[in-house]
Amino acid sequence: MAPPNVEFRYAARSDIGLKRSSNQDSGYAGHNLLVLADGMGGAAGGDIASSVAVAHLAPLGLESHSADTLLPLLRQAFLDAHAELLDRSTREPELTGLGTTCIAILRSGNKLAMAHIGDSRAYLLRNGQLAQITTDHSFVQFLVSQGEITPEEALDHPQRNAVTKVLGYNEVDAIPDETVREAVEGDRWLLCSDGLSGLVSDDTIAQTLRDYEDPSECADALIDLALRAGGTDNVTCIVADVVPSTGGGDTTPQIVGAAAIDRTAPSRMGPGAAGRAAALSTQPGASDYFDEDADADEPARARWWTPVISLIVTAIVLGSGWLGYTWAQTQFYVLGSQGKVVIYQGIPQSLGSWELSTPVEITDISLESLPQVERERLQEPVMRSSRDEIDQYVMQLREAALKHAQHTSATTYLTPPTTPQSDATQQSGGARGNG
C-alpha cells in the first residue's frame, strides 16, 4: 500500500522580545519547507545573517523535489549561504563577526529531510510525547556529552549561549547535521530559537503543543510564554502539523522576523503580564528597562571564538596542555587598549596566573581616529587565525581611520563658521560704539 500523501499545516511567529531593539531571528514556513535562523553579531549584522540564510533556502519551498535530492539541496543551500556571509564580511568590515544558526525541514511526499547547525532546535510531538530531535551545537552540550556537567547544570551555565557551529564564519565547520525521516500524519513539529527554549522548559513547551489544536494559536501561546518569562532575547517559533494533503487551501508562505519587511516591529501588546511588560518597555521614559543598545553590546550568544577558547582551556585542564597552548599561539587578535589598537598573539583567556596571550605590537592607530562603530567593536577582541590575517584587518582599520579623518575634515570645512563671525561682529560693534 502506498503511504498517504501529506503536507504541512503551519504557522510562524517572531517577536522582538522585551530587551532588544531589533529582531535578528528569521523564519519561513511553507507548504514544503520550514526554516528558522537566529542571527548573531549584534551591531555586526545578525539580522543580515539570518535573512541571507532564509533567502538561500526559501526557493526550495516553491518547487517539488524527489526524495533522494532533499539532503543535497539543503546542504548546498547551507553552503551557499555560508559562502555569501563570508564574502560579505570580507567586503564589508563592519559585518565582521556576523553569523547565524539555521535549521530547515524540506518535504517531498511523506519524506522529510532536515539540516541543522547551531543551537536553534527542532522538537517533535508524536502521540502526545515530546522529543528534542536536534542536538545543540553549543559549548554546554559538549560538556554534557562529555559528562562534565548535567543537563540541569547546563541551563544556568555562564556559557550556555556559546555556539560551536554557525553559518558565516570561516573558522567554523559549516556542514550541517542531516537526517531523513518519515512524515507521519498527526505529528506536530516545532522549530524555535533559543529565545523560547532558553526561557521555557520542555515540559511547558510540550503541554502547550498538546493544549492548542490550531498551529497559529499554539505559536502565539509559545511566544507569550517566552515574554512572560522575561523576553530577554528575540523569540521565534514555527509550529507545523503533518496533515493529509487536500490539494487546496492557502499555501502562501509565512515569513517572519528579520527576513520580513518590518524587522524592527516592537513586541506585540497581548493580554496579561506579557502584554503589560511589552507596553512598559515601549513607553517614553522606560529606557532603563528597554536597552536600545542591548543587542549591540550584549549579543544573545557569545562570539564564535568563545566556545573555541573554552574548549582549548578545557583541553589544557584535562591534560592536553602543550597541544592547546601550541594551537593558541597560532592565533592573533586586536583589542583597543589605552587609546591604541594593540595586536596580541594567542587567545584572550587565562588559566589562573597563566595568560594565554601577549601583546606583540602597539600600532600607530589611535582609537580616537576610528569611526564609532570600529571603536565599539574593539572593546572586545577581534580574532583571526594568522598574523597575515590580523595584519590585513589592521590595514582595514588604518584605511577606515583615514576615511574618517577625511570625512571629519570635509565636514568641518563645509560648516559655516558662525560662532567666530558672531564674536568678530560683536567686537567690531563694540569698537564702533566706543568711537
C-alpha positions in Angstrom: 0.0 0.0 0.0 1.3 3.4 -0.9 1.9 5.8 2.0 -0.7 8.5 2.4 0.1 11.9 0.8 0.6 14.5 3.5 1.5 18.2 3.8 2.3 20.8 6.4 -0.3 23.0 8.1 1.8 25.7 9.6 2.2 29.0 11.5 5.3 31.1 12.0 5.7 33.8 14.7 8.5 36.0 15.7 8.8 38.7 18.4 11.5 41.2 19.1 11.2 40.4 22.8 11.3 42.9 25.7 15.0 43.7 25.9 16.1 44.1 22.2 16.0 47.0 19.8 15.8 44.9 16.7 14.9 41.3 15.6 17.8 39.2 14.4 15.8 36.0 14.1 14.2 35.0 10.7 11.6 32.3 10.0 9.9 30.8 6.9 7.0 28.4 6.9 5.5 27.0 3.7 3.8 24.0 2.1 7.0 22.1 1.6 9.6 23.9 3.7 10.2 25.1 7.2 13.3 27.3 8.1 14.4 29.1 11.2 17.6 31.1 11.6 18.9 33.0 14.7 21.5 35.6 13.7 24.3 36.8 15.9 26.8 39.5 15.9 24.9 42.4 17.5 25.8 45.5 15.6 27.8 43.4 13.2 24.7 42.2 11.3 22.9 39.3 12.9 19.7 40.3 11.1 21.5 40.3 7.8 22.9 36.8 8.5 19.6 35.2 9.3 17.9 36.9 6.3 20.6 35.6 4.0 20.1 32.1 5.3 16.4 32.2 4.7 16.9 33.8 1.2 19.0 30.8 0.1 16.6 28.2 1.4 13.2 29.8 0.5 13.3 28.9 -3.2 13.5 25.2 -2.3 9.9 25.5 -0.9 8.5 26.8 -4.2 9.1 23.6 -6.2 8.6 19.8 -5.8 11.6 17.6 -5.4 12.3 13.9 -5.4 13.1 12.4 -2.0 16.7 11.5 -2.9 17.6 15.1 -3.8 16.3 16.6 -0.5 19.5 16.4 1.6 21.9 17.5 -1.3 19.6 20.5 -1.9 19.6 21.6 1.7 23.3 21.1 2.1 24.1 23.2 -1.0 21.8 26.0 0.2 23.5 26.0 3.6 27.0 26.1 1.9 25.8 28.9 -0.4 24.5 31.0 2.5 27.8 30.4 4.3 29.8 31.5 1.3 27.8 34.7 0.9 28.1 35.6 4.5 31.9 35.0 4.3 32.1 37.2 1.2 30.0 40.0 2.8 32.1 40.0 6.0 35.3 40.2 3.9 34.0 43.1 1.7 32.2 45.0 4.5 34.4 45.2 7.6 31.5 46.4 9.7 30.0 43.0 9.2 33.0 41.0 10.5 31.8 38.5 13.1 28.3 38.0 11.8 26.8 34.5 11.7 23.6 32.6 12.1 22.2 29.3 13.3 19.9 27.6 10.9 17.5 24.7 10.9 15.4 23.6 7.8 13.0 20.8 7.1 12.2 20.1 3.4 9.3 17.8 2.4 8.8 15.5 -0.5 5.7 13.4 -0.3 5.9 11.6 3.1 9.7 12.1 3.4 11.3 14.9 5.5 14.9 15.9 5.2 16.4 18.1 8.0 19.6 20.1 8.1 20.7 21.8 11.3 23.6 24.0 12.5 23.8 25.9 15.8 21.6 25.8 18.8 18.1 26.5 17.4 16.0 23.5 18.0 13.6 21.1 16.4 11.0 19.3 18.6 8.6 16.5 17.6 5.3 15.9 19.4 4.1 12.4 18.5 1.3 10.7 20.3 1.4 13.3 22.9 5.1 12.8 23.7 7.7 15.5 23.0 11.2 14.7 21.8 14.0 17.1 21.0 15.2 16.0 17.6 18.3 18.2 17.2 21.4 18.3 19.3 22.7 21.7 20.1 26.0 22.7 18.6 27.0 24.5 21.8 29.7 24.5 24.4 27.4 23.4 27.2 26.1 20.5 25.1 29.7 19.5 24.6 30.2 19.5 28.4 27.0 17.5 28.9 28.1 14.9 26.2 31.5 14.6 28.0 29.8 14.1 31.4 31.4 17.2 32.8 28.0 18.8 33.7 24.4 17.6 33.9 21.6 18.8 31.6 20.2 20.7 34.6 23.5 22.5 35.3 23.7 23.4 31.6 20.5 25.5 32.0 22.3 28.0 34.2 25.9 27.7 32.9 27.6 31.0 32.2 28.4 30.0 28.7 25.1 28.4 27.8 24.7 30.7 24.8 28.1 29.9 23.2 27.7 28.1 19.9 30.3 25.9 18.3 28.9 25.7 14.8 27.3 28.5 12.7 26.9 29.7 9.2 29.0 32.7 8.4 32.5 32.4 10.0 35.4 30.7 8.3 36.8 29.2 11.4 33.7 27.1 12.0 32.7 23.9 10.2 29.6 24.8 8.1 28.5 21.3 7.3 25.1 20.8 9.0 23.8 17.7 10.8 21.5 15.9 8.4 18.7 13.4 8.8 15.8 11.9 6.7 12.7 10.6 8.4 9.0 9.8 7.7 6.4 12.5 7.7 3.8 10.8 9.9 0.2 12.0 9.9 -0.7 13.6 13.3 2.9 14.6 14.1 3.5 18.2 15.2 6.8 19.8 14.6 8.2 22.8 16.5 11.2 24.8 15.3 12.4 27.5 17.7 15.2 29.9 18.6 16.8 29.8 22.0 14.6 32.8 22.9 12.0 30.2 23.6 13.9 27.0 24.5 16.3 29.0 26.8 13.4 30.5 28.8 10.6 28.0 28.7 11.0 24.4 30.0 10.5 21.4 27.7 7.6 20.3 29.9 5.8 23.6 29.4 6.5 23.6 25.7 5.1 20.0 25.5 1.9 20.9 27.4 1.4 24.0 25.2 1.8 21.9 22.0 -0.8 19.5 23.3 -3.3 22.2 24.5 -3.7 24.2 21.3 -5.0 22.4 18.2 -4.6 25.3 15.8 -0.9 26.0 14.9 -1.5 29.7 14.9 -2.9 29.8 18.4 -0.2 27.4 19.6 2.6 29.6 18.1 1.0 32.7 19.8 0.9 30.9 23.1 4.5 29.9 22.9 5.6 33.5 22.2 3.6 34.7 25.1 5.3 32.2 27.4 8.7 33.5 26.4 7.6 37.0 27.0 6.2 36.1 30.4 9.5 34.5 31.3 11.3 37.8 30.7 11.6 38.1 26.9 15.3 38.7 27.2 16.0 37.7 23.6 14.3 37.7 20.2 11.9 34.7 20.1 10.8 32.9 17.0 8.9 29.6 16.5 7.3 27.6 13.8 4.5 25.1 14.5 3.7 22.7 11.7 1.3 19.8 11.7 1.6 16.9 9.3 -1.9 16.5 7.8 -3.5 14.7 4.9 -2.9 16.5 1.6 -6.0 18.2 0.3 -4.5 19.7 -2.8 -6.2 23.0 -1.9 -6.2 25.7 0.7 -3.9 28.6 1.3 -0.2 27.6 0.7 1.2 31.2 0.9 4.5 31.1 2.8 4.7 33.0 6.1 7.9 35.0 6.6 8.7 36.5 10.0 11.5 38.3 11.8 14.4 40.0 10.1 13.6 38.4 6.7 10.2 40.1 6.8 9.6 43.7 5.9 9.0 45.1 9.4 12.1 43.7 11.1 12.1 46.3 14.0 8.4 45.9 15.0 8.1 46.2 18.7 6.8 43.4 20.9 3.1 43.0 20.3 0.7 44.1 23.0 -1.0 40.9 24.1 -3.2 40.4 27.2 -1.9 39.7 30.6 1.5 40.1 32.1 3.5 39.8 28.9 1.5 42.5 27.2 1.8 44.8 30.2 5.6 44.3 30.2 5.8 44.9 26.5 3.8 48.1 26.8 6.0 49.3 29.6 9.2 48.7 27.6 7.9 50.9 24.7 6.6 53.8 26.8 8.6 57.1 26.8 10.9 57.2 29.8 11.2 53.5 30.1 14.8 53.4 28.8 16.1 51.8 32.0 14.0 48.7 31.1 14.4 48.7 27.4 18.1 48.9 26.5 18.3 50.4 23.0 21.8 49.0 22.6 21.3 45.7 24.2 21.7 43.6 21.1 24.8 45.5 20.1 26.6 45.5 23.4 25.3 42.2 24.8 24.5 39.9 21.9 22.3 36.9 22.6 25.1 34.5 22.3 28.9 34.7 22.6 31.0 35.4 19.6 32.3 32.4 17.6 35.6 32.3 19.4 34.2 32.0 22.9 33.4 28.2 22.7 36.7 27.6 20.9 38.6 29.3 23.7 36.7 27.3 26.3 37.4 24.1 24.5 41.1 24.8 24.4 41.1 25.8 28.1 39.2 22.6 28.9 41.7 20.6 26.9 44.6 22.2 28.8 42.9 21.4 32.1 42.3 17.8 31.1 46.0 17.2 30.3 46.5 18.3 26.7 48.2 21.5 27.8 51.0 21.7 25.4 48.9 20.9 22.4 46.3 23.5 23.4 49.0 26.1 24.2 50.7 25.5 20.9 47.5 26.0 19.0 46.7 29.1 21.0 50.0 30.7 19.9 49.0 30.4 16.2 46.0 32.7 16.9 46.0 36.5 16.9 43.6 39.2 17.9 43.4 43.0 18.2 41.9 45.0 21.0 41.6 48.6 21.9 43.9 49.3 24.9 45.0 52.6 26.4 43.8 54.6 23.4 45.6 52.5 20.8 44.9 49.4 18.6 47.0 46.6 20.0 47.9 43.3 18.4 48.0 40.2 20.6 49.3 36.7 19.9 47.3 33.9 21.5 43.8 33.8 22.7 42.1 36.2 25.2 42.0 33.8 28.1 44.0 32.8 31.2 44.4 29.9 33.4 44.9 31.3 36.9 48.0 33.4 36.6 48.9 31.9 33.2 48.0 34.3 30.4 47.4 32.6 27.0 48.2 35.8 25.0 50.8 38.5 25.0 50.8 41.9 23.2 53.2 41.9 20.2 52.6 45.3 18.7 51.1 48.6 19.7 50.1 50.0 16.4 50.1 53.7 15.4 46.3 53.7 15.1 44.6 55.7 17.9 41.1 54.7 18.9 40.1 58.4 18.6 40.9 58.3 14.8 38.4 55.5 14.1 34.7 55.7 13.4 32.5 55.0 16.4 31.4 51.5 15.1 35.1 50.4 15.0 35.8 51.8 18.4 32.8 49.8 19.8 33.9 46.6 18.1 37.4 46.9 19.5 36.0 46.8 23.1 36.1 43.1 22.5 38.9 41.0 20.9 38.7 40.7 17.1 40.3 37.4 16.3 42.0 36.0 13.3 43.8 32.7 12.6 47.2 34.0 11.4 49.4 37.1 11.6 48.8 37.8 7.9 45.0 37.9 8.5 45.4 40.1 11.5 47.6 42.5 9.6 45.0 42.7 6.8 42.4 43.6 9.4 44.7 46.3 10.9 45.2 47.6 7.4 41.4 47.9 7.1 41.3 49.8 10.3 44.1 52.2 9.1 42.0 52.8 5.9 38.9 53.4 8.0 40.8 55.9 10.1 42.0 57.8 7.0 38.5 57.9 5.6 37.1 59.1 8.9 39.7 61.8 9.1 38.9 63.0 5.6 35.2 63.0 6.3 35.6 64.9 9.5 37.9 67.4 7.8 35.4 67.9 4.9 32.5 68.3 7.4 34.4 70.9 9.4 35.4 72.8 6.2 31.8 72.9 4.9 30.3 74.0 8.2 29.8 77.9 8.2 32.0 79.4 11.0 29.0 81.1 12.6 30.5 81.5 16.1 33.7 83.2 15.1 31.8 85.6 12.8 29.4 86.4 15.6 32.3 87.1 18.0 34.0 89.3 15.4 30.9 91.3 14.8 30.4 91.9 18.5 33.9 93.1 18.9 33.6 95.3 15.8 30.3 96.7 17.1 31.8 97.4 20.5 34.7 99.3 18.9 32.4 101.5 16.9 30.3 102.2 19.9 33.4 103.3 21.8 34.4 105.5 19.0 
